[in-house]
Amino acid sequence: MAPKSAGIAVIASFFLPGLGQFINGQAGKGVAFLLSYFVGFLLLFVFIGILVIPVVWIWSMVDAYSSAQAWNARHGIRS
């Protein structure tokens, strides 16, 4: 099995929240982060999105990194 690159997952989630989760093989999480991000944009019209967008964006990057690290550890891959 090929290791998951935590760095690539973080960079992907930096450009599009949820993309790192898709790369890690976690499509459900990826869709959830992507939808949350778009909902945040819709909420910009009532100013609540100003708080939602950065939280979802950062959470997506942290989760992509930790999920890749956890996957590698479960499969005995050192990274």
Secondary structure by P-SEA (a helix, b strand, c coil): cccccaaaaaaaaaaccaaaaaaacaaaaaaaaaaaaaaaaaacccaaaaaaaaaaaaaaaaaaaaaaaaaaaaacccc
